[in-house]
Amino acid sequence: MKFVRNKWGFLAINFVVLLLYFLIFSPAYSLLHFIDLLFYLCFFYLFIGLILWIIKGGFFDAITYSFRRVSNRIGKNKDYMEDIDDFEEKPLPSQMFKRNVVRFFLFQGISLLAGMAVLLVVYYMA
């Protein structure tokens, strides 16, 4: 991802935006509400990261290839001037993005999860 050069800086920006959102929209200023907001952001990053990890691992490649092949074979509006194996030249889902994107989302999610775990320990110790 070209717009994110420093993953630690982006993590700090996440915490600052989360803190501002907490200060503006929170119904009560408590640590529990902040942990809840942190969970929502952490869940978003982990969910996207895990979905991208599954896609990048090639789980959907065979399914996509099969659907393209069947679609090419039984297509009614076939252009006979076009090469019949055109579907083989299209990139598979695992080739659509780089591994750095997956690492970015997983790093952000795991880092926010660690921060949330620390805050949960502080909350339950007090």
C-alpha positions, 0 to 999 in steps of 0.5 A: 500500500503506497499511502501507508509507509509507516505501519506504526504511524498508522497505528498511532493515527488509529488510536488518535482517531479512536480517542477523538471519536470516543471524546465526541460521541461517547455517551459516558466517559468510561474505560469500558466504552473506549474498550468497546470502540477499540473492539469494533475497530479491531474487529474490522481490521481482523475481519478484512485481514483474515478474508484477504489472507484466505483469498491470497492463499488461493482458496477461491482460485479453483472455484473461480477458474471453474466458473470461468471455464464453464461460462466460456464453454456454454456462453451463448454470445460467443465471439468466434474471432476471440481466443477460446482460452481467454478466461485463462489469461484473466488473473485469479483472486489470489493475484489481485493484490499484494501480500503487503495489504494482507500484512497491513490489515493483520498487523493493525488488527493484532496490534489493536487487539493487544491494546484492547487486551491491556486495557481489559486487564487494567479495567478488571484490575481496578 
